[in-house]
Amino acid sequence: MKYYIISGERSGDLHAANLIQSLKHVDEEADFRGMGGELSAEQGMSLCTHYDEVSLMGFLEVVFGFRKILKYLRLLKKDILKFKPDALILIDFGGFNMKMAAFAKNLGIPVHYYIPPKIWAWNHKRAYKLKETTDQVYCILPFEAEFFKKFGLDVQYVGNPLFDEISKYQPHPFFHQKNELKYQPIIALLPGSRKQELNNMLSVMLKVVPKFPNFQFVIAGVDNLGIDLYAPAVMAGIRIVFDQTYDLLHHASAAIVTSGTATLETALFNVPQVVVYKTSFISYEIAKRVIKIPFISLVNLIAEKEIVKELIQDDFNVDSLSKELSLVLADSVHNGKILQGYSEVKNTLGDFKASETTAGLIYDSIKNKSTDVVL
């Protein structure tokens, strides 16, 4: 069967790659094409375009980049018409993928949404649109399934795919030597996987470094962003390890993490963390007025309470960050509460194999529809 897959950022590309791998196990003749990154391509997907060409973050940034988004929407629509897939599989990237879902649905192409947009955070009415334009939805956060069922969607909780990836992880035996690191305790800096995130987060993170001379700070770099974006860190003598985030977390005593998938990854590695986030002033002011959730980190959202401290926008400053990091490093009671919270989060997520489960559900759904047409 032919699968067209669209992911719009690095974490989505990771989940797409694992899903492709699982689909190949159930469908030996599977053919993949779409938008993604290096990880999807390594698993055999032919790229129409790289997600880097399209990825934008923030309300204001999306408005200014609207022409670029339209360009790639047209490109992918033409490519889908040419490829003639048996199914369109959408992974996160809500604003863009919701439009692609409507396009495919009008053509009669089955639409499977794996990791649906976070409609529950700010625009509940979009759930009706999601129902109109999708055949099946696969959620990776437990509370999402109950939310979407209220709107009549065909939705299943399949577990969290980060477990799939982490289960494959094997620590590098010479991580320190390989990266020329000292044997001081490590504080991991995870400034994000997008250019805009890096620009907004890294400068404040770096200003905290001199306040903790007994620790070495190591940045989780993303290779596709390029070394030039990390120039301030290089000039400050801060070590960067590219595409070795799990090794870094495995050895870290604490972490400063930009809000996103990485907050949950850090929790699954049992690393105490401070979550940070900053965007443009206008984007933040808009977000304040429309977002309806009490937390921004996945850890706190899943727990439905504060497990880790979140420093957002103006609260993300050197003094506040230094204070919270000191607490994480020195207060064993505080750390114990964080680790207990992590344990609760893991229990809530459950022990699923998300990629295998989702691949099986998608394949069976397409196969059954094909049988129905023949009959």
Secondary structure, DSSP 8 states (H G I E B T S, - for coil): -EEEEEE-SHHHHHHHHHHHHHHHHH-TT-EEEEEE-HHHHHTT-EEEEEGGGT---SHHHHHHTHHHHHHHHHHHHHHHHHH--SEEEEES-HHHHHHHHHHHHHTT--EEEES---HHHH-TTHHHHHHHH-SEEEESSHHHHHHHHTTT--EEE---THHHHHHT----TTHHHHTT--SS-EEEEE--SSHHHHHHHHHHHHHHGGG-TTSEEEEEE-GGG-GGGGHHHHHTT-EEEET-HHHHHHHEEEEEEESSHHHHHHHHTT--EEEEE---HHHHHHHHHH---S--SHHHHHHTS-SSEEEEGGG-SHHHHHHHHHHHHH-HHHHHHHHHHHHHHHHHH-S--HHHHHHHHHHHHHHHHHHHHH-
